[in-house]
Amino acid sequence: GVKDPRMLLLLELWRDLDPKPIGVIRNPVAVRRSLERRARERGDRHPQLSAVEWEQLWTTYNRALLSELQAQPFPVIDFDRHSELDAQVRAALAFHGLEGRAESSFFDRDLVAHDVEEWRSHVVLGEALELWDELARRALMSPA
């Protein structure tokens, strides 16, 4: 498996390998904050973007994800539903005829900031919020 949102912009290069897509979504504020933190920590190796620019980047990748979903439905895992991650991953693998292990170890809960605040009020771009709502709806209805 490969998890890299940049692949969404280069999918045509991978199609002949017959990939088994599984989408992963995370809300735009959590992604923006994670990227901002990483950019601060790795200043010389990371672009220093504004909140608007980080959300525009999130929107670019997730527009490509939505476009792929519209062309051919596939499972979508909602990273923000932490307590359901293992079940979501197992269902996504089963969709492609793959069997998962009893409990995965790929997800380290300590790496996720546990904000209890309402993230929606911190979205900078209205388009990002609309796109999130559509992707989250599709994650709930994900084929399995």
Buried (B, 14 or more C-beta within 10 A) or exposed (E): EEEEBEBBEEEEEEEEEEBBBBBBBBBBBBBBBBBBEEBEEEEEEEEEBEBEBBBBBBBEBBBBBBEBBEEEBBBBBBBBBEEEBBEBBBBBBEBEEEEBEEEEEEBEEEEBEEEEEEBEEBBBBEBBBEBBEBBBEBBEEBEE
